[in-house]
Amino acid sequence: MTLFLLLSVNNFSTAATLTYFTSDGSNTVDKPVLLVEGYDTNDFFSAQGYYDLLPPEFSFWLRQTGRDLVVMTFDDTKIDLKLLAVEFQNGLTALNNIKTGNHPTAVVGFSAGGLIARWGLKTMENQGVDHQVSVYISYDAPHRGATIPESIIGGIKDLKDNLPNFAESQGLKNYWDAVNSYSAKQILLGASYSAFLTELENLGYPNNLARFAVANGSDNGTSINLPNNAVVYDYRVELLQLFNEYQTLREEPHDPCAYPCDPVRNRRYDSAPGSTRSSFEDYWIEMEKADAKIWTPGFDLDVYYKNSALTDHAFVNTLSALDIKHYEITAPIDSSMEDYGPFDGYAHTGINKPHASIDFAFANGSDGKINQWLNNYHKVNASIPGRSHKKQSINLVPSLNSEWLIGGNNMLSWGAVTGATKYEILRKQGSTYSLIKTTTSLYTSITVGQTSQIAVRACNNDQCGYSEFATAYNRTNEQPF
């Protein structure tokens, strides 16, 4: 059974579809598990495709336990994720009106679907709407952003800007759409953390249900280990035999900043522990297709070299999928870190697995974490897990001030941070930051041999917060500011 929903917001029409895979093959839905589609720029996944993504043992277990799988797909996932969240709310309301009995709904948000469902459920609670959901499961959703290597984004932009018949290669055009759409810019970590991800953090999580998170990335610190400065490919763009542009694209060690842009920490997101995506290989396939294509006379693309050692990269780093902040992205996951996260339970693995997959270890015929969560919380009168043990993350140091005294002497001062047991002062040396002092006071003096950038961050026994920055000067009395 399929239900098509049309939504019009500000004269913009879009649509969502609910497809039902009921436990007994009938049109009756009484114990729905709603699977919400993620970012699917080229409509690669259908509702049947998402059903087939589930391990067969898990699909059988759903039917065996009388649960009805309902897949929500969207007409266009390239639009604003907040509009998709409105589609989700309408779809969930329609599902709740269709189902029989008083059994609650379970929501599983796959990839960006986890963000869409989170936004929609929290908005419904804020509006006083009963969403009738007892459990929300986020499956490898990029709560703190996702990553496409800058070499790929730069390469596709270069081709788009310099090859007049760029659009003739549907594959390359699809790739450009994938990294440049409205929703992609909301998710992908770029020059700065997107406004959407900041809004999402401020919005928070739905409270009137149990909430769980799954990460397809490694939980033991195992990284992808992309080589620094490695050549990705060499190619030439020829325009009317008047202009030849030769390009060598490299996988550079530079990476974008995560919220709120803290260069003190390790920021190599595309090499981090995380679920993988084969963007290098996929892009190379499209480059080869374009190279072999019969182009308009005078316009040509020649690809000379491919680095076959570059295949996968980290797409959603593990900490992003679990929404745990204030830790190095290579840090192994433990229970003390999870206490700082927003979820009531977590599932993660020892290796980095493909993002577009649902792991048998998490969803199977008996004892997977998702099976357990549904057994415990997808039921009538399900309890909401207690969260009194949850810890508040350390906040940013407020009101940091640097006062130059004389020569290289400076006085730093800042406001108190609740829960902090110490403050670390770091100095930028080259491209990295080194710890120069630890104090329990709200001020300290430092001496620098040259004008330097200084970072100050609050810490407790478990973690340090994000850094605030100031400049420490080394000046003579005669030098004006």
C-alpha positions as CSV (number, residue, x, y, z in Angstrom):
1,M,0.0,0.0,0.0
2,T,1.3,3.5,-0.9
3,L,0.2,6.9,0.3
4,F,1.3,10.0,-1.7
5,L,1.3,13.3,0.3
6,L,1.6,16.7,-1.4
7,L,2.8,19.7,0.6
8,S,2.8,23.3,-0.4
9,V,4.8,25.8,1.7
10,N,5.2,29.5,0.5
11,N,4.0,28.5,-3.0
12,F,6.6,25.7,-3.1
13,S,5.2,22.3,-3.7
14,T,7.0,19.1,-2.7
15,A,5.9,15.6,-1.9
16,A,6.5,12.6,0.4
17,T,5.3,9.0,-0.1
18,L,4.5,6.4,2.5
19,T,5.0,2.8,1.4
20,Y,3.7,0.1,3.7
21,F,5.2,-3.4,4.1
22,T,2.8,-4.8,6.6
23,S,3.5,-7.9,8.8
24,D,0.6,-9.9,7.4
25,G,0.5,-8.5,3.8
26,S,-2.8,-6.7,4.5
27,N,-3.6,-3.0,4.4
28,T,-3.9,-2.9,8.2
29,V,-1.2,-1.1,10.1
30,D,-1.2,-1.4,13.9
31,K,2.5,-1.5,15.0
32,P,4.3,0.8,12.6
33,V,8.1,1.2,12.3
34,L,8.6,4.3,10.2
35,L,11.9,4.3,8.2
36,V,12.8,7.9,7.0
37,E,14.8,8.3,3.8
38,G,18.1,10.1,3.9
39,Y,19.9,12.4,1.4
40,D,19.3,10.8,-2.0
41,T,20.2,13.3,-4.7
42,N,19.6,11.2,-7.7
43,D,16.7,9.1,-6.4
44,F,19.0,6.0,-6.2
45,F,16.9,4.4,-3.4
46,S,13.2,3.6,-3.8
47,A,11.0,2.4,-0.9
48,Q,11.7,-1.1,-2.0
49,G,15.4,-0.3,-2.1
50,Y,15.3,0.8,1.5
51,Y,13.4,-2.4,2.4
52,D,16.1,-4.4,0.7
53,L,18.8,-2.5,2.6
54,L,17.6,-4.2,5.8
55,P,19.2,-7.5,6.7
56,P,16.7,-10.2,5.7
57,E,16.8,-11.6,9.2
58,F,15.7,-8.3,10.6
59,S,12.8,-8.0,8.1
60,F,11.7,-11.4,9.1
61,W,11.9,-10.5,12.8
62,L,9.7,-7.4,12.2
63,R,7.0,-9.5,10.5
64,Q,7.4,-12.2,13.2
65,T,6.8,-9.7,16.0
66,G,3.8,-8.2,14.2
67,R,5.5,-4.9,13.2
68,D,4.7,-3.1,10.1
69,L,7.5,-1.4,8.2
70,V,6.6,1.9,6.6
71,V,9.1,3.7,4.4
72,M,8.9,7.5,3.9
73,T,10.6,8.7,0.8
74,F,10.7,12.3,-0.5
75,D,10.1,13.7,-4.0
76,D,13.3,15.8,-3.7
77,T,15.9,15.5,-1.0
78,K,17.9,18.4,-2.4
79,I,15.6,21.1,-0.8
80,D,15.8,22.7,2.6
81,L,15.9,20.0,5.3
82,K,13.4,22.0,7.4
83,L,10.9,21.7,4.6
84,L,11.5,18.0,4.5
85,A,10.9,18.0,8.3
86,V,7.4,19.5,7.6
87,E,6.8,16.7,5.1
88,F,7.9,14.3,7.8
89,Q,5.4,15.8,10.3
90,N,2.5,15.6,7.7
91,G,3.5,12.0,6.9
92,L,3.7,10.9,10.5
93,T,0.3,12.5,11.2
94,A,-1.2,10.7,8.2
95,L,0.3,7.4,9.4
96,N,-1.0,7.9,12.9
97,N,-4.5,8.5,11.5
98,I,-4.3,5.4,9.4
99,K,-3.0,2.9,12.0
100,T,-5.5,0.9,14.1
101,G,-5.3,0.5,17.8
102,N,-3.3,2.5,20.3
103,H,0.2,1.1,19.7
104,P,2.8,3.9,19.4
105,T,5.0,4.4,16.3
106,A,8.8,3.8,16.2
107,V,10.9,6.1,14.0
108,V,14.2,5.1,12.4
109,G,15.9,8.0,10.6
110,F,18.5,6.8,8.1
111,S,21.4,9.2,7.5
112,A,19.9,12.7,6.9
113,G,16.6,11.2,7.7
114,G,17.7,11.1,11.3
115,L,18.1,14.9,11.2
116,I,14.7,15.4,9.4
117,A,12.9,13.2,12.0
118,R,14.7,14.9,14.9
119,W,13.7,18.3,13.7
120,G,10.1,17.2,13.0
121,L,9.6,15.4,16.3
122,K,11.1,18.2,18.4
123,T,9.0,20.8,16.5
124,M,5.8,18.8,17.1
125,E,6.6,18.6,20.8
126,N,7.3,22.4,20.9
127,Q,3.9,23.0,19.3
128,G,2.1,20.7,21.8
129,V,1.3,18.1,19.2
130,D,1.2,14.4,20.3
131,H,3.5,12.7,17.8
132,Q,2.5,9.2,19.2
133,V,6.2,8.1,18.8
134,S,7.7,6.0,21.7
135,V,11.2,5.5,20.3
136,Y,13.4,7.5,17.8
137,I,16.5,5.7,16.4
138,S,19.1,7.8,14.5
139,Y,21.0,5.6,12.1
140,D,24.4,7.1,11.1
141,A,22.9,10.6,10.9
142,P,25.3,13.5,10.6
143,H,24.3,15.5,13.6
144,R,27.6,17.4,13.5
145,G,28.0,17.3,9.8
146,A,29.4,15.1,7.0
147,T,32.5,15.4,4.8
148,I,33.3,15.1,1.1
149,P,37.0,15.6,0.4
150,E,37.9,19.1,-0.8
151,S,39.8,17.7,-3.7
152,I,36.6,16.3,-5.1
153,I,34.5,19.4,-4.5
154,G,37.3,21.6,-6.0
155,G,37.7,19.3,-9.0
156,I,34.0,19.2,-9.9
157,K,33.7,23.0,-9.5
158,D,36.8,23.4,-11.8
159,L,35.2,21.3,-14.5
160,K,31.9,23.1,-14.2
161,D,33.5,26.5,-14.5
162,N,35.9,25.6,-17.4
163,L,34.1,23.0,-19.6
164,P,31.3,24.6,-21.6
165,N,29.7,21.2,-22.3
166,F,29.9,20.1,-18.7
167,A,26.2,19.4,-18.5
168,E,26.5,16.8,-21.3
169,S,28.0,14.5,-18.7
170,Q,25.0,13.6,-16.5
171,G,27.2,11.8,-14.1
172,L,29.4,14.8,-13.4
173,K,26.4,17.1,-13.3
174,N,24.8,14.7,-10.7
175,Y,28.0,14.9,-8.6
176,W,27.9,18.7,-8.7
177,D,24.2,18.6,-7.6
178,A,25.2,16.2,-4.8
179,V,27.7,18.6,-3.3
180,N,26.1,21.9,-4.1
181,S,22.4,21.4,-3.4
182,Y,20.6,23.3,-0.7
183,S,20.5,20.4,1.7
184,A,24.1,19.4,0.9
185,K,25.3,22.8,2.1
186,Q,23.3,22.3,5.3
187,I,25.0,19.0,6.0
188,L,28.5,19.2,4.6
189,L,31.3,20.7,6.7
190,G,32.7,23.5,4.6
191,A,34.5,26.8,5.4
192,S,32.3,27.1,8.5
193,Y,29.7,25.1,10.4
194,S,26.4,25.6,8.5
195,A,23.6,27.7,10.0
196,F,21.3,24.7,9.8
197,L,23.5,22.6,12.1
198,T,23.7,25.5,14.5
199,E,19.9,25.8,14.5
200,L,19.6,22.0,15.0
201,E,21.9,22.1,18.0
202,N,19.9,24.9,19.5
203,L,16.6,23.1,18.8
204,G,17.8,20.0,20.7
205,Y,16.1,16.6,20.8
206,P,12.5,15.4,21.3
207,N,12.1,14.5,25.0
208,N,8.8,12.5,25.2
209,L,10.3,9.3,23.8
210,A,13.3,7.0,24.0
211,R,16.2,8.0,21.7
212,F,19.1,6.0,20.4
213,A,21.9,6.4,18.0
214,V,23.8,4.0,15.7
215,A,27.2,4.8,14.1
216,N,28.6,2.8,11.1
217,G,32.1,4.2,12.0
218,S,34.8,2.7,14.2
219,D,34.5,3.1,17.9
220,N,38.1,2.3,18.7
221,G,39.9,5.2,17.0
222,T,40.6,3.4,13.7
223,S,41.0,6.0,11.0
224,I,40.8,5.9,7.2
225,N,44.3,7.3,6.9
226,L,44.1,9.1,3.7
227,P,47.6,10.2,2.6
228,N,48.5,13.9,2.8
229,N,49.2,15.7,-0.4
230,A,48.5,12.6,-2.5
231,V,47.7,13.2,-6.2
232,V,44.0,12.3,-6.9
233,Y,44.1,12.6,-10.6
234,D,45.7,14.6,-13.5
235,Y,43.6,16.0,-16.3
236,R,43.5,18.6,-19.0
237,V,40.6,20.8,-20.2
238,E,41.0,22.1,-23.8
239,L,38.9,25.0,-25.1
240,L,38.9,25.6,-28.8
241,Q,42.6,24.8,-29.0
242,L,43.2,28.3,-27.6
243,F,43.3,27.4,-23.9
244,N,44.7,24.3,-22.2
245,E,44.3,24.1,-18.4
246,Y,46.3,21.3,-16.8
247,Q,45.2,20.3,-13.3
248,T,46.7,18.1,-10.7
249,L,44.3,17.7,-7.8
250,R,45.7,16.6,-4.5
251,E,44.1,15.3,-1.3
252,E,45.4,18.1,1.0
253,P,45.7,17.8,4.8
254,H,43.6,20.9,5.2
255,D,40.0,20.2,6.4
256,P,37.0,22.4,7.3
257,C,36.3,23.4,10.8
258,A,33.6,21.8,12.9
259,Y,31.4,23.8,15.2
260,P,32.3,26.1,16.5
261,C,35.5,26.0,14.4
262,D,38.3,25.0,16.8
263,P,41.7,24.6,15.1
264,V,43.2,23.4,18.4
265,R,41.8,20.0,17.8
266,N,42.5,17.3,15.2
267,R,40.3,18.3,12.2
268,R,41.1,15.7,9.5
269,Y,37.5,14.7,9.1
270,D,37.8,12.8,5.8
271,S,40.4,10.5,7.4
272,A,38.6,10.2,10.7
273,P,37.0,7.1,12.2
274,G,33.6,7.1,10.5
275,S,31.3,5.5,8.0
276,T,32.8,5.4,4.5
277,R,31.8,6.6,1.1
278,S,33.6,5.8,-2.2
279,S,33.6,9.3,-3.6
280,F,37.1,9.0,-5.1
281,E,36.2,5.8,-7.0
282,D,32.7,7.1,-8.0
283,Y,34.0,10.4,-9.2
284,W,36.8,8.7,-11.2
285,I,34.2,6.5,-13.0
286,E,32.3,9.6,-14.1
287,M,35.6,11.3,-15.2
288,E,36.4,8.3,-17.3
289,K,32.9,8.4,-18.9
290,A,33.3,12.1,-19.6
291,D,36.9,11.5,-21.0
292,A,35.6,8.8,-23.4
293,K,32.5,10.8,-24.5
294,I,32.4,12.4,-28.0
295,W,32.6,16.1,-27.0
296,T,31.6,19.1,-29.1
297,P,34.6,19.8,-31.5
298,G,37.1,22.0,-29.8
299,F,36.1,21.1,-26.3
300,D,37.8,18.2,-24.7
301,L,38.6,16.6,-21.4
302,D,41.6,14.3,-21.1
303,V,42.3,12.3,-17.9
304,Y,45.9,11.2,-17.6
305,Y,46.3,9.6,-14.2
306,K,44.3,8.1,-11.4
307,N,45.5,7.3,-7.9
308,S,44.0,3.9,-7.4
309,A,45.1,3.8,-3.8
310,L,42.4,6.4,-3.0
311,T,39.0,4.8,-2.8
312,D,37.0,5.4,0.4
313,H,36.9,8.3,2.8
314,A,35.2,9.0,6.0
315,F,31.7,10.5,5.3
316,V,30.0,10.7,8.7
317,N,32.6,10.6,11.5
318,T,31.7,8.5,14.5
319,L,31.3,11.4,16.9
320,S,29.0,13.2,14.5
321,A,26.8,10.1,14.2
322,L,26.6,9.9,18.1
323,D,26.5,13.7,18.5
324,I,29.3,13.7,21.0
325,K,31.3,16.9,21.1
326,H,34.5,18.3,22.8
327,Y,36.6,15.2,22.0
328,E,39.3,14.6,19.4
329,I,37.6,12.9,16.5
330,T,40.0,9.9,16.8
331,A,39.2,9.3,20.4
332,P,37.9,5.7,21.2
333,I,34.3,5.7,22.4
334,D,33.6,4.8,26.0
335,S,30.7,5.1,28.5
336,S,32.0,8.3,30.0
337,M,31.9,10.0,26.6
338,E,28.4,8.6,26.0
339,D,27.2,10.3,29.2
340,Y,27.9,13.6,27.5
341,G,25.8,12.6,24.5
342,P,22.0,13.2,24.1
343,F,21.0,9.6,23.4
344,D,19.7,7.0,25.8
345,G,21.7,4.2,24.2
346,Y,24.4,3.8,21.5
347,A,25.5,1.1,19.0
348,H,28.8,1.3,17.2
349,T,31.3,-1.1,15.7
350,G,35.1,-1.8,15.7
351,I,35.6,-1.1,12.0
352,N,34.6,1.6,9.5
353,K,31.7,0.4,7.4
354,P,29.9,1.8,4.4
355,H,27.5,4.6,5.2
356,A,24.8,3.3,2.9
357,S,24.4,0.0,4.8
358,I,22.5,-1.3,7.8
359,D,24.6,-3.6,9.8
360,F,23.5,-7.1,10.7
361,A,25.1,-6.8,14.1
362,F,22.7,-4.0,14.9
363,A,19.5,-5.3,13.2
364,N,19.1,-9.0,13.0
365,G,16.7,-11.8,13.9
366,S,17.1,-11.7,17.7
367,D,19.7,-9.8,19.8
368,G,20.7,-6.7,17.7
369,K,20.7,-3.4,19.5
370,I,17.8,-2.2,17.3
371,N,15.9,-5.3,18.1
372,Q,16.4,-4.7,21.8
373,W,15.4,-1.1,21.6
374,L,12.2,-1.9,19.8
375,N,11.4,-4.7,22.2
376,N,11.8,-2.4,25.2
377,Y,10.3,0.8,24.0
378,H,8.1,0.1,20.9
379,K,5.1,-0.9,23.0
380,V,2.0,0.6,24.7
381,N,2.8,2.7,27.8
382,A,6.5,2.5,27.1
383,S,8.6,4.3,29.7
384,I,11.0,7.2,28.9
385,P,14.6,6.4,30.0
386,G,15.9,8.4,32.9
387,R,18.5,11.0,32.0
388,S,19.6,12.2,35.4
389,H,23.1,10.6,34.9
390,K,23.7,12.7,31.8
391,K,26.5,15.3,32.0
392,Q,26.5,18.9,30.7
393,S,29.3,19.5,28.2
394,I,31.8,22.2,29.1
395,N,30.9,25.6,27.6
396,L,33.1,28.1,25.8
397,V,35.2,30.4,27.9
398,P,33.4,33.8,28.1
399,S,34.8,37.3,27.9
400,L,38.4,36.4,27.1
401,N,40.6,39.5,27.3
402,S,44.3,39.9,26.5
403,E,46.0,43.0,27.9
404,W,49.5,43.9,26.7
405,L,51.8,45.0,29.5
406,I,55.3,45.6,28.2
407,G,57.6,43.7,25.9
408,G,56.3,40.2,25.5
409,N,54.3,40.3,28.8
410,N,50.5,39.9,28.6
411,M,47.7,39.4,31.1
412,L,44.9,37.1,30.1
413,S,41.5,37.1,31.9
414,W,38.2,35.4,31.3
415,G,34.8,34.5,32.9
416,A,34.1,31.4,34.9
417,V,32.7,28.3,33.2
418,T,30.3,26.1,35.2
419,G,31.7,22.7,35.9
420,A,35.3,23.6,35.0
421,T,38.1,22.4,37.2
422,K,40.9,24.0,35.3
423,Y,41.7,26.2,32.3
424,E,44.3,25.4,29.6
425,I,46.3,28.1,27.8
426,L,47.7,27.1,24.4
427,R,49.9,29.0,21.9
428,K,49.9,28.6,18.2
429,Q,53.3,27.5,16.9
430,G,53.3,27.1,13.1
431,S,50.1,25.3,12.2
432,T,49.5,23.6,15.6
433,Y,48.7,24.6,19.2
434,S,50.9,23.6,22.1
435,L,49.9,23.7,25.8
436,I,51.9,26.3,27.7
437,K,50.1,26.6,31.0
438,T,47.3,25.1,33.1
439,T,45.6,27.1,35.9
440,T,42.5,27.1,38.2
441,S,42.4,30.9,38.2
442,L,40.4,33.2,35.9
443,Y,43.5,35.1,34.9
444,T,47.2,34.5,34.2
445,S,50.2,36.2,32.8
446,I,52.2,34.9,29.9
447,T,55.3,36.0,28.0
448,V,55.8,35.5,24.3
449,G,58.9,36.1,22.1
450,Q,56.7,37.3,19.2
451,T,53.1,38.3,18.7
452,S,51.1,35.0,18.9
453,Q,47.6,33.6,18.8
454,I,46.6,32.2,22.2
455,A,43.7,29.8,22.9
456,V,42.0,29.3,26.3
457,R,39.6,26.5,27.0
458,A,37.8,25.2,30.1
459,C,38.3,21.6,31.2
460,N,36.9,19.1,33.7
461,N,38.1,15.7,34.5
462,D,36.6,14.2,31.4
463,Q,36.9,16.8,28.6
464,C,37.9,20.3,27.5
465,G,35.4,22.6,25.8
466,Y,36.0,24.5,22.6
467,S,38.6,27.2,22.6
468,E,38.3,31.0,22.7
469,F,41.1,33.0,21.0
470,A,43.1,36.1,21.7
471,T,46.3,37.7,20.6
472,A,49.4,38.0,22.9
473,Y,51.7,40.8,21.9
474,N,55.5,41.3,21.9
475,R,56.0,45.0,21.4
476,T,58.1,47.9,22.5
477,N,56.6,50.9,24.2
478,E,57.1,52.9,21.0
479,Q,55.1,50.7,18.8
480,P,51.5,52.0,18.4
481,F,48.5,49.6,18.2
